[in-house]
C-alpha cells in the first residue's frame, strides 16, 4: 500500500468508492473538487488516497484545513478544546471492503494529521457515522484518541432532502445520527533554539 496526496487524477476513483461505501450521491465531481481545495493551504494538501500494488485507489481521506470550513448547526464550538481558527475538519474516509482491517484508515488519518499540523491546526473535528456497520467508524476514531463532544440526530437527513443522498442504511431518507468528536493533535517537536546571552 502506498499513500499519496489526493489530486484530480484520483477524483473518479474516489467518487466511485465513496458512493459505494456511503451511498449514492454522497460525492460528486463538483463537491469533491471543492472539498479537495478546502484541504489545501500554504501549499500543503491534507487529503490523501491509499493505492494498492496496481496503483488502484483502495482508500481515501478528505480533510479540511483550519479556517477553510464553516462550522454549522451540528458543531458545538463552546465545547471544543481549541478555538475554531485552529480546528481542522475530517470530512470523510473510506476503505474498500477487501482492504479493511489492514490499517489503511489509520495510515490515512496519521498522514492527514501530520499535514494538518504543518498547516497550523492543533485539533480536528469529525462527525462520525454512528450507524456504520458494527459501529466501526466510531470505534476507529475513538481508538485514534478522539473524544465525544455531542450526539446529533438525523445529521445527514438534509442531504437526502436537498441533493438526493441515498443512505445505505436508511434508504432515500437518512435518519442516521452523528457523533461530533474531536481529535487533539500531538504537540509538534520544536528544535532547540539558541538564545543570545
N, C-alpha and C positions, 0 to 999 in steps of 0.2 A: 504494500500500500504506500502511496505517495500523496502528500498533501501539498496543494499549491493554491495560489490566490484565485478567487473567482473572477473570471474575465468574461466578456460577451461570448467568446467561443464556446463556453460551457453552458450558456443560458438554456438552449433547447433541452439538454440532458437534465439540467436541474429542474426545469419546469415539469418535465415528464415524471421525474422521480418524486417531486414534491406533491404533485396531484395524485399520483398513485398511493402515496402514504397518507396524505392529509385530506384528500377528497377533491372532486372535480372543481375547477375554478379557484383553487387555493392560490395558485400563482399564474400570472400571465406574463407575456413579454414586457408589457408596459409596467406592471407592478414590480417585476424583478429588476428591470433596468433602473427604476427609481431606488429600490432598496439597496442595490449594489452601490449606487452613488452615495447613499446615506452612510455607508460604512467606510468611506474614504475621506481622510483629512490629512493634511501635511504630507501628502504623497504616500500615506500608509493605508493599505487596504486591510480591513478587519474581517472580510468574508472569504471563506475558503471552500474548496472541494477536495474530496478524497478520491483518488484514482487507483484502480486495480492494475495488475501487471499488463493488461491490454490497453491501458490508458482510458478505460471506461469510468464514468462517474458512478461511484457507489455510495457517496455520502456528500452532504453539503452543510454548511453553517453560515447563516446570514446574521450579521451583527451590525448595529448602527453605532457610529461614533457619538460620544457625548456632545451635546449641543446640536446634533443633526437629526433629532427626532423630537416629536412633540408629545409630552405627557397628556393623557386623556382621562376620561371619567373612570377608567379602570386602573388608574395609578394613584397610589396613596402617598403622595410626596411627604406629608408631615411624619410619616412612619419610616421614611428612608434613613439609613445611617450616613449618607453623604448628600451633598447638595446636587440639584438637577444638573448643574453645569459640569459635574464630574461623573455623572451616571450614564454609562453606555446602555445599549439595549440589545438583548439577544432575541432577534426576531423569529428565527426558525432554524430547525435542524431536521435532517432526515438521513436515514441509512437504509440501503436496500436490504430486504429481508435476509438474503443469503449471507450478508456481512455483519449482521447483528451479533452482539456478544463477543466481538473481537477487538473492542477498544477503539473503534472508528469514531464514535461520537465523542468520547473523552479526548482523543487526539485532536479532533477538530476544535473542541472547546478550548483546550490548552493553547492551541496555536492562535485562536482568536483573542483569548485573554492577553497573550503576550503582545499582540498588535495593538489592542485597545489601551494597554498600559503605556506603550510607546506614544500613543496619541495623547496621553494625559489623563485618561479616565482612572478612577480609583475603585469603581464597582460597576456591576452590570445587573440590569433588571430583566426579568423574563416573566411572561405569562404562560405557565406550564399547563398543558392539556391534561386535566385530571382524569378524563375518561379514556386515556390512551390504553391500549391492551395491556393488562397486567399492571397498570399504573407505572409503566416503565419510564415515562417522561419525568414524573416527579421523583421517583427513586433515583434515577440517573443524576438529576440536578442536585438533589439532597446529598448524594454521595460525593459530589464535587465540592460540597461545602456551603451550598446556598441555604438560606433560611427563609421561612414562610413569613410574608407580610400580611396578606389578606386573601380570602377566597372571594372570587367574583362569579356569581351565577350567570349563565347564558352569555358568556363573554363574546362568542362568535356569532350569535343569532343575527346581528345586524348585517353580517356578510352574506348570510343566506337570503336576507330580505332585499339587499341592495345590489349584489353582484352575482347572485345565483350560486353561492357556495353550497356544495353538496357534501355534508358531513358523512364520513364513513361509518359513524356510529348511529347518528340520528336520522340521516337521510336529508331531505330537502330543506328541513328547518332545524338548524343546530341549536340544541339546548345544553350543550356541554359547558362545564364550568372551568374556570382558570384559577390556578394558584399563583398569585403575584409573589415572586421570590427574588431575593437579592443575593448576589454572589460578590463578596468583598474580595478585591484582588490583593495578592500578597504584596508586601512592601517591596518597592524596587530597591535593588542593591546600589548604593551610592559609592562611587570610588573615593578613595582618600583624597582630601583636599589639603593643599598646603596653605599655611597661614603665615603672613608676614609678622615678625615679632618686633 
